């Protein structure tokens, strides 16, 4: 037979336990046994996860883009954007490969770079590891001189990689550039890390 004192003590402890659980209003009991506050906490966590997912979808990864050129004595040039286009032509003429620091002439900013070449293929991936003769034009400021390749000494452009996201990475080999202000010349070499445009 259970001692009356023991029975009374057991009842008191049980009552205290349930009082404490119902007064807490949060924590393990709330989340797992259905109190209103617990449901709110769980709903908040679910909403936060959903919001994080939406934010990731609304803000896709931004591709890094730039053209970086070392112009020797004329200094270094680095742009904040780089766009690569392979433009088809008519009458069976070669496609035109164009690499620029701007999406279109109206959005041109400085320093400004344009590289243009006749491409031996109509697909960017087909140009990987091919050295293509190109003209290079560089202007540091709107009122500054334009540096351009000599007609008889084109630069060599090589596309190193084209991935499915539209990112194109490549290099520009040493070429001689002449300033439009006179006979001053310099060499140029560098890299580009761009995205397809248009």
ABEGO torsion letter per residue (X at the ends): XBBAAAAAAAAAAAAAAAAAAAAAGBEAAAAAAGBAAAAAAAAAAAAAAAAAAAAAAABBBBBBBBBBBBAEAAEBBBBABBBBBBBBBBGGBBBBBBBBABABAAABBOBBBBBBBBBABABAAAABGBBBBBBBBBBABAABBBBBBBAABBBBBBBABBBAAGBBBBBBBBBBBBBAAEABBBBBBEBBBBBBBX
